[in-house]
Amino acid sequence: MKETLAKEVQQTIERGQALNLIDVRELDELELGHIPGIIHIPLGLLEFRMHELNKNEPYVIVCRSGGRSGNATRFLESQGFDVSNMVGGMLAWEGEVK
């Protein structure tokens, strides 16, 4: 499983580079704060909504601490997607929050 640090994600965004970020937390968690522009697909719905994703694009998966996003990353990877888990999740995030 590929992993990326929250700081690396933040630096990429701050350089103005586009990233496909997917937040797999529940809606109530998302409303407490999320990375601007992130795609929200709760972990429990990922299997049913993965058709919305493009296998030709890379994605970074985010959750609260990195556990659920790790599960989501392994699942999407097994389905042929190019995905990375953001280690530490939103607890490690120091960038802008909406």
Backbone as JSON, one array per atom type, in Angstrom:
{
  "sequence": "MKETLAKEVQQTIERGQALNLIDVRELDELELGHIPGIIHIPLGLLEFRMHELNKNEPYVIVCRSGGRSGNATRFLESQGFDVSNMVGGMLAWEGEVK",
  "N": [[0.85, -1.19, 0.0], [0.6, 2.14, -0.91], [1.74, 5.12, 0.7], [1.37, 8.47, 1.9], [2.53, 11.45, 3.43], [0.74, 13.78, 5.52], [1.83, 16.32, 5.48], [3.16, 16.34, 3.01], [1.01, 16.24, 1.26], [-0.24, 18.65, 1.91], [1.81, 20.48, 1.11], [1.87, 20.0, -1.64], [-0.68, 20.93, -2.39], [-0.41, 23.62, -1.62], [1.47, 24.44, -3.46], [-0.08, 24.73, -5.59], [-0.72, 22.58, -7.14], [-2.88, 20.17, -8.53], [-4.76, 17.78, -6.75], [-6.36, 14.67, -6.27], [-8.38, 14.15, -3.78], [-9.91, 12.01, -1.42], [-12.22, 11.81, 1.1], [-13.02, 9.55, 3.53], [-14.5, 9.59, 5.82], [-17.38, 9.75, 8.03], [-20.36, 11.78, 7.5], [-20.93, 13.55, 9.68], [-18.41, 13.8, 10.85], [-16.98, 14.94, 8.77], [-18.17, 17.43, 8.63], [-17.09, 18.68, 10.82], [-14.7, 19.59, 10.01], [-12.79, 19.75, 7.09], [-10.56, 19.12, 4.32], [-10.42, 21.66, 1.94], [-12.24, 21.29, -1.09], [-12.18, 18.55, -1.19], [-13.26, 15.23, -2.09], [-16.12, 13.62, -0.91], [-16.7, 10.45, 0.16], [-18.16, 8.26, 2.08], [-16.69, 5.53, 3.89], [-18.31, 3.19, 4.06], [-19.83, 3.41, 1.76], [-18.14, 3.28, -0.33], [-17.61, 1.03, -2.01], [-19.92, 1.03, -3.55], [-19.83, 3.44, -4.84], [-17.5, 3.63, -6.27], [-17.48, 3.6, -9.0], [-17.62, 6.2, -9.76], [-15.1, 7.12, -9.81], [-11.92, 7.54, -11.51], [-9.85, 5.26, -13.0], [-7.51, 5.97, -14.2], [-6.44, 8.09, -12.9], [-4.58, 9.36, -10.09], [-5.31, 8.97, -6.57], [-5.62, 10.31, -3.25], [-6.32, 9.06, -0.15], [-8.22, 9.91, 2.69], [-8.87, 10.01, 6.21], [-9.87, 10.17, 9.65], [-7.66, 9.33, 11.3], [-6.09, 7.62, 9.8], [-6.61, 4.91, 9.71], [-9.17, 3.93, 8.65], [-8.89, 5.04, 6.13], [-6.71, 3.61, 5.29], [-7.84, 1.05, 5.0], [-9.65, 1.65, 2.95], [-7.86, 2.39, 0.96], [-6.45, -0.02, 0.49], [-8.62, -1.56, -0.46], [-9.45, -0.11, -2.81], [-7.1, -0.25, -4.26], [-7.0, -2.99, -4.77], [-8.96, -3.09, -6.62], [-7.87, -2.0, -8.82], [-7.19, 0.71, -8.79], [-5.13, 3.69, -8.58], [-3.93, 4.56, -5.71], [-3.18, 6.28, -2.61], [-2.58, 6.22, 0.88], [-3.22, 8.73, 3.23], [-1.14, 9.18, 5.73], [-1.75, 9.29, 9.19], [-3.98, 10.85, 8.89], [-6.61, 13.32, 9.31], [-5.88, 14.15, 11.82], [-3.2, 14.61, 11.63], [-3.1, 16.67, 9.88], [-2.19, 19.94, 9.01], [-2.87, 21.96, 7.39], [-5.1, 24.17, 5.54], [-8.5, 24.19, 6.61], [-11.89, 23.57, 6.05]],
  "CA": [[0.0, 0.0, 0.0], [1.33, 3.4, -0.95], [1.38, 6.07, 1.74], [1.89, 9.82, 1.77], [2.39, 12.22, 4.67], [-0.17, 14.93, 5.46], [2.65, 17.49, 5.12], [3.4, 16.26, 1.57], [-0.27, 16.6, 0.62], [-0.38, 20.09, 2.13], [2.78, 21.19, 0.27], [1.41, 19.87, -3.03], [-1.81, 21.85, -2.55], [0.1, 24.99, -1.5], [2.18, 24.75, -4.71], [-1.09, 24.91, -6.62], [-0.88, 21.37, -7.92], [-4.16, 19.51, -8.29], [-4.75, 16.46, -6.14], [-7.66, 14.05, -6.08], [-8.47, 13.71, -2.4], [-11.18, 11.4, -1.05], [-12.41, 11.7, 2.54], [-13.91, 8.41, 3.75], [-15.16, 9.71, 7.12], [-18.83, 9.95, 8.02], [-20.76, 13.17, 7.26], [-20.78, 14.38, 10.88], [-16.97, 14.05, 11.02], [-16.6, 15.84, 7.69], [-18.68, 18.77, 8.96], [-16.23, 19.26, 11.85], [-13.56, 20.18, 9.33], [-12.25, 18.94, 6.01], [-9.68, 19.8, 3.37], [-11.24, 22.27, 0.89], [-12.27, 20.65, -2.39], [-12.07, 17.09, -1.09], [-14.43, 14.43, -2.47], [-16.58, 12.87, 0.25], [-17.34, 9.16, -0.06], [-18.0, 7.49, 3.31], [-16.12, 4.2, 3.68], [-19.37, 2.22, 3.84], [-20.42, 3.57, 0.43], [-17.06, 3.28, -1.32], [-17.81, -0.05, -2.97], [-21.05, 1.36, -4.41], [-19.58, 4.69, -5.55], [-16.19, 3.65, -6.91], [-17.68, 3.84, -10.43], [-17.47, 7.64, -9.96], [-13.67, 7.41, -9.85], [-11.22, 7.25, -12.76], [-8.68, 4.41, -12.74], [-6.34, 6.59, -14.82], [-6.01, 9.22, -12.07], [-4.2, 8.97, -8.72], [-6.13, 9.5, -5.48], [-5.12, 10.25, -1.89], [-7.45, 8.73, 0.7], [-8.1, 10.6, 3.98], [-9.88, 9.8, 7.25], [-9.5, 10.89, 10.88], [-6.33, 9.0, 11.79], [-5.36, 6.81, 8.83], [-7.06, 3.51, 9.73], [-10.21, 3.68, 7.63], [-8.35, 5.36, 4.81], [-5.87, 2.46, 4.93], [-8.75, 0.02, 4.5], [-10.16, 2.13, 1.66], [-6.74, 2.35, 0.01], [-6.24, -1.43, 0.11], [-9.75, -1.99, -1.27], [-9.39, 0.5, -4.14], [-5.91, -0.8, -4.91], [-7.38, -4.32, -5.25], [-9.87, -2.88, -7.75], [-7.1, -1.44, -9.94], [-7.01, 2.16, -8.69], [-3.86, 4.24, -8.12], [-4.31, 5.25, -4.48], [-2.24, 6.39, -1.49], [-3.19, 6.52, 2.17], [-2.6, 9.87, 3.93], [-0.75, 8.72, 7.06], [-2.11, 10.19, 10.29], [-5.28, 11.44, 8.61], [-6.87, 14.72, 9.66], [-5.18, 14.47, 13.06], [-1.87, 15.08, 11.25], [-3.27, 17.76, 8.91], [-1.95, 21.28, 9.53], [-3.24, 22.91, 6.36], [-6.42, 24.83, 5.6], [-9.66, 23.34, 6.89], [-13.14, 24.25, 5.75]],
  "C": [[0.89, 1.24, 0.0], [0.82, 4.34, 0.14], [2.01, 7.43, 1.42], [1.64, 10.55, 3.09], [1.44, 13.39, 4.46], [0.6, 16.17, 5.01], [2.93, 17.51, 3.61], [2.15, 16.66, 0.79], [-0.46, 18.11, 0.73], [0.55, 20.89, 1.22], [2.38, 21.13, -1.2], [0.28, 20.85, -3.31], [-1.33, 23.3, -2.53], [0.9, 25.41, -2.73], [1.21, 24.93, -5.86], [-1.29, 23.7, -7.51], [-2.2, 20.69, -7.54], [-3.93, 18.13, -7.7], [-6.18, 15.96, -6.06], [-7.69, 13.47, -4.68], [-9.85, 13.15, -2.13], [-11.2, 11.23, 0.46], [-13.43, 10.59, 2.79], [-14.59, 8.44, 5.13], [-16.67, 9.87, 6.93], [-19.14, 11.45, 7.91], [-20.57, 14.05, 8.49], [-19.32, 14.7, 11.16], [-16.5, 15.08, 9.99], [-16.99, 17.28, 8.02], [-17.86, 19.45, 10.05], [-14.98, 19.9, 11.26], [-13.01, 19.22, 8.29], [-11.36, 19.78, 5.11], [-10.56, 20.37, 2.25], [-11.12, 21.51, -0.44], [-12.2, 19.13, -2.37], [-13.38, 16.42, -1.51], [-14.83, 13.63, -1.24], [-17.29, 11.6, -0.19], [-17.13, 8.35, 1.22], [-17.53, 6.06, 3.02], [-17.18, 3.16, 3.36], [-20.02, 2.29, 2.46], [-19.4, 3.45, -0.69], [-17.25, 2.23, -2.41], [-18.89, 0.3, -3.99], [-20.82, 2.62, -5.23], [-18.25, 4.73, -6.3], [-16.3, 3.84, -8.43], [-17.55, 5.33, -10.77], [-16.0, 8.04, -10.13], [-13.05, 6.94, -11.16], [-9.95, 6.46, -12.45], [-7.4, 4.98, -13.34], [-5.81, 7.78, -14.03], [-5.61, 8.73, -10.68], [-5.11, 9.65, -7.69], [-5.38, 9.36, -4.15], [-6.34, 10.09, -1.0], [-7.19, 9.25, 2.11], [-9.21, 10.15, 4.93], [-9.41, 10.56, 8.5], [-8.05, 10.62, 11.26], [-5.49, 8.14, 10.84], [-5.79, 5.35, 8.77], [-8.08, 3.18, 8.65], [-9.7, 3.98, 6.24], [-7.39, 4.26, 4.34], [-6.7, 1.33, 4.37], [-9.27, 0.39, 3.12], [-9.07, 2.04, 0.58], [-6.49, 0.92, -0.45], [-7.37, -1.93, -0.78], [-9.66, -1.43, -2.69], [-8.2, -0.01, -4.94], [-6.25, -2.18, -5.51], [-8.32, -4.25, -6.44], [-9.18, -2.2, -8.93], [-6.89, 0.06, -9.92], [-5.61, 2.51, -8.19], [-4.15, 5.11, -6.91], [-3.18, 5.24, -3.46], [-3.03, 6.74, -0.24], [-2.47, 7.72, 2.79], [-2.38, 9.46, 5.39], [-1.12, 9.75, 8.13], [-3.43, 10.9, 10.11], [-5.39, 12.91, 9.0], [-6.21, 15.12, 10.97], [-3.78, 15.02, 12.77], [-1.93, 16.29, 10.32], [-3.07, 19.11, 9.58], [-2.33, 22.37, 8.54], [-4.63, 23.51, 6.58], [-7.52, 23.81, 5.81], [-10.91, 24.18, 6.64], [-14.22, 23.7, 6.66]]
}
